[in-house]
């Protein structure tokens, strides 16, 4: 029970900062194919079919602040090699803990991300993703529980280069495998928050933009007992309602992200509901909900750092139970590619059919009297 509660707190905290550190399995972008379970590639779903995503609402025109974020995403994604330290301080659901980490990205599909969680009484955890370009390892340790997963990178990346696969799906898969970094953080926050305020400032001698906004996308947000958050009304205090993002003017790097909940104007009834629809327990047992606070800070950011093979080396112990999901992902990829190729053939056939179905002008025959005998 304690392990599950610990994992939920880490996952919720990560989901609230753009689903980069530990993306929840249920997170899904609007209109995207259903997200896979851990170790599986996304599967394609036909529009209008059971399980297909509903049609998207028309997007609002981007604000000036959001345009700056869009530019920053492209700049960071274009960086070939970078390293940075990161710290996330979390106050949530009566708990306070900290996530410290190190991120390295280099050419040749090499990635290193280590996150260590501390501050929860009697609980520690480590999340590690590392790829040397040939094998991607995913290691997790929560209390005494450890898990090892690996993937053969090259055949998956080769399949992702096929022209039949959609760009959006390719990016989804790369993100789910761990080959994206702060650009995924920015994309997630950009989707969840409407940034409508922009300021200019200075952070430790660097010219920055300070962008502010409020939460707008509730997809995937749940209460502590895993119920969906109501689609309308004020968000509960443990879910941040306000965001402040500080990005570098030149490089777009997100030096600081602050997410804060609103103060509760009244005591929220946190008691569970019984089968009869009534609250369980006395009113005196209602917990007071303090506003959450999540602050993510990047430091020691270096573009094109000196790296070596040892930075991306990892090997599971000989007696470890290692889960290899390479074939599962390749099979799912093949199905997704075949589905998208079939969709393109159908669209091409429909387009050709629409041309053939155009009315053909047939000359009107002359009156019978005018026909020569």
Secondary structure, DSSP 8 states (H G I E B T S, - for coil): -HHHHHHHHHHHHHHTTTS-SS--TT---TT------TT-------TTSTT------------HHHHHHHHHHHHHHH-S-EEEEEEEEEEETTEEEEEEEEEEEETTTEEEEEEEEE-STT--EEEEEEEESSEEEEEEEETTEEEEEEEEHHHHHHHHT-TTS-HHHHHHHHHHHT---HHHHHHHHHHHEEEEEEEEEEETTEEEEEEEEEE---TT-B-TTS-B--SSS---TTS--EEEEEEETTT--EEEEEEE----SS------B-TTS-B-S-GGG-------EEEEEEEEEEET----GGGG-----TT--EEE-HHHHHHHHHHHHHHHHHHHHHHHHHHHHHHHTS---------GGGS--
